[in-house]
Amino acid sequence: MVARSAGTNKGARQSVRSSDLLWADLVLVMEQKHKQRVMAAFPGETKFKTVHVLDIPDDYQYMDPELIEEITSAVDPLLENFRRDGS
């Protein structure tokens, strides 16, 4: 499995692009506001994709070990379902 990471804020190190969403089989965001931003900015690219909200507050430092643990715990079940169902 290959992953890409991008932010929804204009000042992000790497901002989400149309090509990222077209490439993705699975779209994950940390907070509901991120989902709203992505769907508003890229309505065509997200029309037939489910954008999953992980419900992880976006108040960690980059690569914070606690953040990595939270993301891993939230994402692993989604990946298992995706692999099993192909959805």
N, C-alpha and C positions, 0 to 999 in steps of 0.2 A: 504494500500500500504506500502510495506517495501522497504527501500533504503539502499544501501551500498555506502560508499565513499572510494576512493583510489586514490593515486597519480601516476603520470607517471615518476616522477624523482626517481632516486635511493635512495635519502635521505628522501623520503616521510615517514611520520609516518606509513602509511599503503600503500604499493605499490600494484597496481592492479595485480591480479593473474588470471590465466586461469580459476579457479573455479568461480571467480567473474563474468566473462564474460559468462560462461556457465549458471550460475544461472540467469542472468539478462534477463528480457523481453525488457527492454529499456536501452540503453547505452547513457549517456550524458557526454560531456566533455566541458571544458570552452573555449579552443582555438583550432584552426586548428592544431597546432603543437602537441597537446595532442592526437588528432584523429590519426595523422600520426604515432605517437609513438605506440599507442595501436594496430593499424592495422598492423604495421610492426612486433611488438613483438608477436602478437597473430593472425596470418592470418587464421588459422583454426577456432578459436573461434569467429571471426568477419565475417567470410565468408557470413553468411546468416543473419547478423544483421546490422541494420542501426545504425551508430554512429552519434548522433546529436551534432553539435557544437553550443554552447550557445552564442558564441562571447562575452564572458566576460573576460577582461584582468586578467591574473593570477598575480595580484600585490597587493592583499589585505592580511591583517593579518588573521590568523585563527579565524573564527567566528566573523569577523567584521560585525556589523549590516548593513552597506551599502552593503556588499557582499551578506548577507542573503536576503536582499531586491531585489537585482539584480537577484539572482538565482531564488527566488520565482516568480518574474515577468516573467522570461524567461521559467521556467519549467511548471508553471500552464497551459498555453495553450497546451503544448505538452502532459501533462497528460490527459487533457480533450479529446484531439484527440485520444489518446491511449485507453482511457476507452470507447469512443464512437465506434471507429473502430476496436479495438482489435489488432492494428498494431503498 
